[in-house]
């Protein structure tokens, strides 16, 4: 039997409650100190024989994507805001996928949406976000549409936290979407360069790559995920949890990024559904990146993140909430913000229209 449940070593309810509050390297290290973990120099992962050298009743560090050469691909992000945007897009996909799976459960023959925007309009009744300011304020459905958009934003949250004692930034991306079962996390959320989205035109990403770049600018990352209960499809309920860190092997040049695994086939540590319920862990996924390096942005990121993420996600398919400390803003993208220019409660000036007529080709 693979070692997955952590109840033999810690009180699982207390552990997961502490885990989802961990926003400093010190807090993560305190969690890890409670578990029997084989030091990385005592276990060298080999894809052909991962069980070789595995120590019974201990957790081990396994390369993300089960690839010892993953560092080059994970370090590819050219700006620290980009991985945050990628993770946020993943959260949008999780909300769309949850709606699609529920549709299939009611009607297995239902034709899938043709694009992410088609999916959002079908499942949530929301047009492209830059069209929201252009809707006729005199219509009752306009208020309903805008209310739906605001309600949806609450299901996807980006949080920027600064710890004064450690002087660390932490970035958390949380969604209330479909989530993953503990048995699938190593094949989905912790995969690299593989995808389950290639035939799903209603989703956005396809290469299984971008969000993982956040590991390269973090001291530690952790992830916790739980599948939506009505979409378990026969799989066991529960919460999967793990930590991701950068490993520099002694006397070797091939650094890599690894996650804490509970079995040689890559399964992550698991919390039972009863313990998850007691700790109020709902469905969805949380990625938390600790000690996040914003480079030259430094402390100014607390003022700049709102502007930066509106720029990178110019016209996202779904809105989301951004928390900078205790300050909350709803993000619709710069497309929405530009469309709102010129509209006030006093004047009837048209919103700035970014749609251009067809231009002749010379």
N, C-alpha and C positions, 0 to 999 in steps of 0.2 A: 504494500500500500504506500503510495507517495505521501510525503509529509505535506499537508496543506493547512489544516486547522492549527491555529496558534494557541489554542486553549490549554495545551499541555505545559506551556511555559509562562503564560501571563493570563490575567483576567481579560478575556477578549473584549468585553464591553468597555472596560476602562481603557484598554489599549486603543481601540478604534476611536473612542471619544477623544483621547489625547492626540491621536494621529491626525484627525481632521482639523485640529486646531494648530498643528505645527507650522509655524511660519519663520522659524530661525534654524540655522544649522545646529545650534545647541539642542533645540527641541527634537530634531530628527535623530541626532546622535544618542540622546537619552532613550528614545524609542528603540533604536537598534541595539543598545546595550542590554536590553531585556531579553533578547533572542539569542539562541545559540547559532552563531554565524561562522562558517569556515572562512578564515582569512584568504584573500584572493591569491596569495602566493602558494597556498596549499591545494588549490584546485585550478587546473588549466582546462578550460572548456574546449572540447574538440567536437565539431559537428558530427563526425562519423561515429563517435563513441562517447556521448556526453555522460554516460553513467560511469565511465572509467575515472576512478579517484573520488567519486562522490561519497561523502561521509554520511552514514545513516543518522537520522534524527537531528540533522543540522540543515540550516539554510545556506545557500551558496549564491555567489554573484555570477550571473549568466549574461553574455553580451546581448544588448538590445538587437532585436532581429536575429539573434543567435548567430552573429557574425563578428568575429574578432577584429575584422578590418572595417568597423563601422565609423571610426572617428572622422575620416575624410568626408563622408557624406553628411554626418551630423553637424559638422562645423561649417556648412556651406552658406548659412544665412549671412547676408551682407549688411543687415541693419537689425538691431535688437527688437524693434517694433514688429518686424515681419513675422517672427515665430508666434507672437501674441495674436496677430491677425489670423495666422493659419489655425491656431488652436480655436479661435473664436468661430472661424468658418466650420471647423469640425463640429462644434456645438450646434451650429445651425443645421448641419446635416443630420445630427442625432435627433433633432426635433422633427425634421422632415421624414426621416426614416421611421420614427415612431408612428407618425400619421399614416405612412404608406403601409406599414405592417398591420395596423388596425384596419385599414381599408381591405387588405387582402384577407384578413381573418373573417370579415363579413361577406366578401365576394372574391373568391380566389381567381375569378376570371377578369377582374377589374384591370383595365389597361393602365400601365404606369404613366405618370406624367412625362411629358417630352423634354422638360428642362427644369432646373431649380425654380425659376420664376413661375412656370406652369404649376409646379407642385405647391408653392406658397399660395398662389391664387386659389387653387382647388381646395386645399386643406384648411387654409386659414382666412380666405376671403380678402387677401391683401394684395394690392397691385404693387408695381415697382415703387420703392419708397420715395423716389424723387417725384412721383405723381401725387403723393398724398396732399401736398399744399395746393395742388391744382383742382382738387375735388370741390364740387359746388357746396358751399357751406349751408345752403338753404335746404339741402336734402337730408332726411333723417338718416339714411344709410351712410352718409359721410361721417357723421359723429360715431356711428357704430364701427365703421372701418378703422377710424383713428383710435378708438378705444381698444379694438382687437389688437392693433399693432402695439399699443402701449402695454397691454396685458402680456403679449408674447415676449416683449423685451424683458419682463421679469423672470422668464424661464432660462435666460442666458446672461451670465454675469461675469464681468472682468473686474478683478479687484487688485489695486496697487496698495501695498502695505509697506510702511517704513518703520523698522525697529530702531529706536533711538539708541538703545544700549549696544547693539551689535553693529549699528549703522548699515544694516542690510535691507535691500529692497526684496520684496516677495511679490510675485505676480500669480494670481489664482484665476483660473478659467473654469467656471462651473456651469453645467447645463442640466436641465431637468428632462433630458431626452430619453431615448430608448435604453441606453446603458448596455453593459456587457455582463454576461454571466462570468463567474470566477474561472470556469473551465476554458473560456475563450479569450481572455484578456491577452495572454501571451501570443496569440495568433492574430489579434486585431490591433489593440491599442499599443502593443509593444512590438509590432512588426516593423519592418523597414524595407522599403523598396518593393513591397508586394501590396496587392489591393484586392478588395472584395467589391469594388465599385465600378469596375470597367463596363459592366452591362447595365448600369443604372444611370440613365441619362438625367434623372431628376436630382442627382447629387453633384457636388462641385468638384472636389478633389479626386485624384485618380492614382497618384504615384505613391501614396503612403510615406511621404518624406518630410514635407515642410514643417509640421509642428514639432518634430523631433529635434529641430535645430535649437529649440529652447534649452535642451540639455546642455548645450555647449556654452551657454552664457549663465549657467546656474551652478551653484555649489552642490545643491541637492535638488532633486525633483521627487515628488511623490504623486501617485495616482490612486484613486479609489473609484470603483464603478459597481453599479448594481443594475441588473436588467429590470425593465418595466414589468411588473408582476403579471399583467395580462398577456405578455408576449414571451413568456418563458419557453413555450413550445416543447414542454416535456423536460427541459433542463432544470437542474436544481437551483433554487433561489439561494441568495447569499451575496456577500460583498467580497470582491477581490481587491487586494491592496498591495502596493509595493513601493520601494524607493529606487530611484535611478541616480547613479553617481559616475563620475569620471575616474577611471582607474589607470594608474601608471605602474605597470608591472616592474618589479626589480630586475635590473640587468637586461631589460628589453626596451626596444624602441616603439613597439606597437601598442600605444595607449588606446583605450577603447572605453565605451560607455556601457555600463552593465546595470542590471536590475536584480533585486533580491528575489530569488526563486526558491520554491518549496520542493521541487522535484527536478530530476535531471532532464525531463522532457519539457521543462520551462514553465510549468504551472506556478502561479503566484500564491502567496499566503492568502488564506480564506477566513472570513468571519461568517458564522452561521446566520441564517435569516432571523432567528430569534434574537441573537445578540445585536444584529443590525437594527432590528425594530426597537430594541431597548435603547440604542444609541441614537435613534431618530435619523438613521441613514436612509434616505429615499432613493428612488431610481434616478439614473443619470450618471454622469461622469464628472470628476473633479481632477484637474491637473494643477498642481501647485509647484511653482518654480522658485526656489529659495536662494538668496544671495544673487539675485538677478543683476547682471552687469549691463548697464545702459551705456557703457563707454563714455564718450565725451559728453553725453547728455547729463550724466551725474544727477545731482539733486534737482536740477531743472526739470527733470522728467515729470515731477509732480505737477508742473504747470503746462508741460508740453504734450503729455500723453493724450489728452482730449483732442487736441489739434492733429496730432500725428495719426491717431487711429481713425479719425474721420477722413483723413487724407488717404491712408492706405486702403481702407474699406470705403471707397468713394460712394458706391451705391449698393450696399449689401442686400441680400435677399430678405434678411430678417433684421429687425432692430435688436439691440441688447443694452444692458445697463453697464455703466462704467462707474466704479467706486474708486475714488482717490482719497484714501483715508476715510473720513466720514462723509465726504461730498459725493453726491450722486448726480449723474447725468445720463440721459438716454441718448444712445448713439444711433443715428439714422444715416450717417454718411454725408460727405460734402455735397453730393448731388441733391439731397433733401434740403440742406442748408441754403444752397444757391437758389433752389426753386422757391424758397420762402422769401427771398429778397423782394422788396417792393410791396409786400402784403402787410397791411396793418388793420386794426379794428376800425380805423377812421376812414381810410381811403379804399377805393376799389381798384387801385392800380394793379395791373396783372403781375403775377409772379414772373421772375426772370425765367425765360424759356430757353433751355439748352438744345432744343430740337431745331436742326437746321434743314432748310429745304434741299432737295437734290441739286447738286452742282454739275454743270456741264463739264464733260471731259474733253479737253482740247489736245 
